[in-house]
């Protein structure tokens, strides 16, 4: 069933994307122009005032479930930390045509990008899959490069879903409560590739955050843009504790399996990692 979601107007959505970009930058998960954001809005938006410039584009993925709706997405080469100051310079509005394979890209006269993010195929495929399967009317998707989590993915012993979750979910009760499904882990795949896009869609059916090994993460939320950022921050915090423990020579205990079980029972959380 479709979930009940807030209905922020366009200016609110742009402000939320700006705040999300700032927070991702604050936690060092978006160096220079790395990282990108998108928001699917399953209702009519008045785009003409903010995005008066139009051009027709072919979509990198066919998205019939999104027909007639809009995806707000960051442009290639734009710094996420700059979005809050001038969101119209770094965000385009993609209004998807009935055929699901083409769209009108609406932008501002203040546009400062030549094309949409190179990861737009992965963003669009996730929106298409989640809307088609679950009937959602809102979704935020974020790609970022949190440094501690990305570093751990360079260590072969961490590069599986089982291994990573057993290590990073044990440091704070809040992490298990907020992300009971943990993190899906993918092997390294070329950024922007069809292979990465397909594997990412599959993993995000089972988890809200997916680690792209040796690259970064993608997170999604049906609630808000900042909720997706929170999920990135939770997993990065767990990874930072794990990194600290590695540096300290494995001196810390972390939450024991019994303690984790007490937490999940107390908060009525079901998790495969408890």
VMD Tcl script that draws the C-alpha trace (Angstrom):
set ca {
  {0.00 0.00 0.00}
  {1.24 3.54 -0.68}
  {2.67 5.12 2.44}
  {1.49 8.37 3.98}
  {4.07 11.02 3.18}
  {4.43 14.76 3.71}
  {3.61 17.03 0.79}
  {6.28 19.76 0.77}
  {6.02 22.31 -2.00}
  {8.76 22.85 -4.57}
  {10.60 25.51 -2.58}
  {10.58 23.24 0.47}
  {11.98 20.36 -1.58}
  {14.76 22.52 -2.98}
  {15.61 23.77 0.51}
  {15.65 20.18 1.80}
  {18.02 19.13 -0.98}
  {20.28 22.05 -0.10}
  {20.28 21.11 3.58}
  {21.03 17.50 2.66}
  {23.95 18.54 0.49}
  {25.36 20.64 3.33}
  {25.10 17.81 5.84}
  {26.69 15.26 3.49}
  {29.56 17.70 3.02}
  {29.80 18.32 6.79}
  {30.47 14.63 7.43}
  {33.14 14.58 4.70}
  {31.07 12.28 2.48}
  {31.19 14.51 -0.60}
  {34.61 15.77 -1.61}
  {34.63 18.43 -4.35}
  {31.88 17.56 -6.87}
  {31.41 13.97 -5.65}
  {27.97 12.80 -4.56}
  {24.51 13.40 -5.97}
  {20.87 13.63 -4.92}
  {17.48 12.97 -6.46}
  {13.88 13.21 -5.29}
  {10.87 11.55 -6.92}
  {7.62 13.48 -6.44}
  {4.49 11.54 -7.38}
  {2.17 14.50 -7.71}
  {1.88 17.62 -9.79}
  {4.44 20.34 -9.16}
  {4.33 23.89 -10.47}
  {7.73 23.96 -12.17}
  {7.39 26.87 -14.59}
  {8.38 29.69 -12.25}
  {11.53 28.08 -10.85}
  {12.51 26.07 -13.94}
  {11.37 28.00 -17.04}
  {14.02 26.65 -19.45}
  {13.15 23.40 -21.20}
  {14.80 20.78 -23.38}
  {13.79 17.28 -24.42}
  {15.98 14.40 -23.26}
  {16.13 10.63 -23.61}
  {16.18 8.84 -20.26}
  {19.04 6.44 -19.44}
  {16.49 3.92 -18.15}
  {12.89 3.36 -19.19}
  {10.70 4.44 -16.28}
  {7.02 3.92 -17.14}
  {5.95 3.86 -13.47}
  {7.12 7.48 -13.20}
  {5.21 8.74 -16.25}
  {3.68 12.16 -15.75}
  {5.71 12.78 -12.59}
  {8.89 14.63 -11.73}
  {12.35 13.72 -10.49}
  {14.47 16.55 -9.08}
  {18.14 15.70 -9.57}
  {21.53 17.33 -9.18}
  {23.66 18.27 -12.15}
  {27.04 16.81 -13.02}
  {30.02 18.63 -11.56}
  {28.05 20.54 -8.95}
  {29.28 20.59 -5.37}
  {26.69 19.36 -2.89}
  {27.95 21.91 -0.38}
  {26.87 24.71 -2.73}
  {23.25 23.57 -3.16}
  {21.93 25.37 -0.11}
  {23.20 28.74 -1.35}
  {21.70 28.40 -4.82}
  {19.73 25.20 -5.43}
  {18.51 26.36 -8.84}
  {22.10 26.49 -10.09}
  {22.65 22.83 -9.37}
  {19.29 21.05 -9.72}
  {17.18 20.10 -12.72}
  {13.55 18.95 -12.82}
  {12.96 15.93 -15.06}
  {9.28 15.63 -16.02}
  {8.80 12.16 -17.45}
  {6.71 11.63 -20.57}
  {3.93 9.00 -20.92}
  {6.25 6.65 -22.86}
  {8.56 6.42 -19.84}
  {11.60 6.67 -22.09}
  {11.83 10.41 -22.64}
  {11.36 13.52 -20.56}
  {11.42 17.28 -20.45}
  {14.37 18.60 -18.50}
  {13.42 21.89 -16.89}
  {16.15 24.13 -15.53}
  {16.69 27.62 -14.20}
  {18.42 30.47 -16.07}
  {20.96 30.17 -13.25}
  {21.84 26.60 -14.30}
  {25.54 25.82 -13.86}
  {25.78 22.28 -15.25}
  {25.92 20.85 -18.75}
  {24.19 17.57 -17.96}
  {22.64 15.62 -15.10}
  {24.75 13.54 -12.74}
  {26.52 10.57 -14.33}
  {24.80 8.36 -11.72}
  {21.32 9.38 -12.94}
  {20.74 5.89 -14.34}
  {21.06 4.37 -10.86}
  {18.83 7.04 -9.30}
  {16.15 6.65 -11.95}
  {16.22 2.85 -11.83}
  {15.72 2.87 -8.05}
  {12.78 5.28 -8.33}
  {11.23 3.19 -11.12}
  {11.64 -0.07 -9.17}
  {10.32 1.22 -5.86}
  {7.33 3.05 -7.39}
  {6.40 0.07 -9.59}
  {6.73 -2.45 -6.76}
  {5.41 -0.47 -3.79}
  {3.31 2.38 -5.15}
  {5.17 5.06 -3.21}
  {4.51 8.71 -3.98}
  {7.77 10.15 -2.67}
  {11.36 8.98 -2.49}
  {14.72 10.59 -1.85}
  {17.91 8.91 -3.08}
  {21.45 9.96 -2.13}
  {24.83 8.84 -3.40}
  {27.76 9.83 -1.18}
  {31.31 8.78 -0.32}
  {31.51 8.43 3.49}
  {35.23 7.92 4.07}
  {35.34 5.36 6.88}
  {32.75 3.08 5.33}
  {34.39 3.35 1.92}
  {37.77 2.60 3.49}
  {36.45 -0.59 5.11}
  {35.27 -1.78 1.69}
  {38.91 -1.76 0.56}
  {39.63 -4.48 3.13}
  {38.62 -7.88 1.67}
  {37.48 -9.23 5.05}
  {34.72 -6.60 5.18}
  {33.57 -6.93 1.60}
  {30.43 -9.00 2.16}
  {27.03 -8.13 3.56}
  {27.41 -10.58 6.44}
  {30.90 -9.47 7.44}
  {30.26 -5.74 7.23}
  {27.00 -5.74 9.17}
  {28.37 -7.95 11.93}
  {31.07 -5.32 12.52}
  {29.43 -1.90 12.05}
  {26.02 -2.51 13.64}
  {27.53 -3.41 17.01}
  {28.74 0.00 18.13}
  {25.58 1.95 18.98}
  {22.01 0.84 19.83}
  {20.69 3.63 17.61}
  {22.25 2.09 14.52}
  {20.42 -1.22 14.94}
  {17.15 0.56 15.75}
  {17.38 2.95 12.82}
  {18.78 0.50 10.25}
  {17.59 -2.97 11.26}
  {18.08 -4.31 7.72}
  {21.69 -3.17 7.78}
  {23.72 -2.38 4.69}
  {23.79 -4.30 1.42}
  {27.29 -4.77 0.03}
  {28.25 -4.87 -3.65}
  {31.63 -5.71 -5.15}
  {33.38 -2.95 -7.04}
  {31.66 -2.07 -10.30}
  {32.41 0.72 -12.74}
  {30.61 3.95 -11.71}
  {27.62 4.72 -13.91}
  {27.61 1.23 -15.45}
  {24.53 -0.85 -16.21}
  {25.99 -3.60 -14.04}
  {26.16 -1.32 -11.01}
  {22.70 0.08 -11.71}
  {21.06 -3.37 -11.79}
  {22.86 -4.73 -8.73}
  {22.07 -1.57 -6.78}
  {18.35 -1.80 -7.56}
  {18.26 -5.39 -6.35}
  {20.07 -4.63 -3.09}
  {17.88 -1.60 -2.31}
  {14.85 -3.90 -2.31}
  {16.21 -5.44 0.88}
  {18.13 -2.62 2.57}
  {17.88 1.17 2.75}
  {21.63 1.66 2.26}
  {23.90 -0.11 -0.23}
  {27.70 0.05 -0.13}
  {29.37 0.29 -3.54}
  {32.74 -1.21 -2.63}
  {35.73 1.07 -3.14}
  {33.38 3.88 -4.18}
  {30.64 4.99 -1.78}
  {27.03 4.35 -0.84}
  {23.50 4.87 -2.08}
  {20.70 5.43 0.44}
  {16.97 5.91 -0.01}
  {14.04 7.12 2.09}
  {10.28 7.41 1.60}
  {10.11 10.01 4.38}
  {12.37 12.93 3.49}
  {15.69 13.89 1.97}
  {17.22 14.41 5.40}
  {16.02 10.98 6.51}
  {18.11 9.47 3.73}
  {21.06 11.55 4.94}
  {20.49 10.24 8.48}
  {20.87 6.72 7.17}
  {24.21 7.56 5.58}
  {25.32 9.18 8.82}
  {24.34 6.18 10.95}
  {26.33 3.71 8.85}
  {29.31 6.06 8.58}
  {29.34 6.44 12.38}
  {29.38 2.66 12.79}
  {32.21 2.43 10.28}
  {34.15 5.16 12.11}
  {33.92 3.21 15.40}
  {35.10 0.10 13.57}
  {38.01 2.02 12.06}
  {38.92 3.42 15.49}
  {38.92 -0.10 16.90}
  {41.17 -1.33 14.11}
  {43.64 1.48 14.79}
  {43.52 0.79 18.54}
  {44.36 -2.88 18.02}
  {40.92 -4.40 18.52}
  {40.65 -3.36 22.16}
  {36.90 -2.57 22.27}
  {34.10 -5.05 22.90}
  {31.19 -3.37 21.16}
  {27.64 -4.48 21.85}
  {27.51 -8.21 22.43}
  {24.98 -10.37 20.55}
  {22.98 -10.67 23.77}
  {22.96 -6.90 24.27}
  {21.86 -6.35 20.66}
  {19.06 -8.85 21.19}
  {17.90 -6.95 24.28}
  {17.83 -3.72 22.27}
  {15.84 -5.14 19.37}
  {13.38 -6.78 21.76}
  {12.89 -3.58 23.77}
  {12.24 -1.53 20.63}
  {10.30 -4.26 18.78}
  {12.80 -4.23 15.92}
  {13.13 -7.21 13.62}
  {16.60 -7.58 12.15}
  {18.49 -10.40 10.45}
  {21.59 -9.12 12.28}
  {20.19 -9.39 15.82}
}
mol new
graphics top color blue
foreach p $ca { graphics top sphere $p radius 0.5 }
foreach p [lrange $ca 0 end-1] q [lrange $ca 1 end] { graphics top cylinder $p $q radius 0.2 }
display resetview
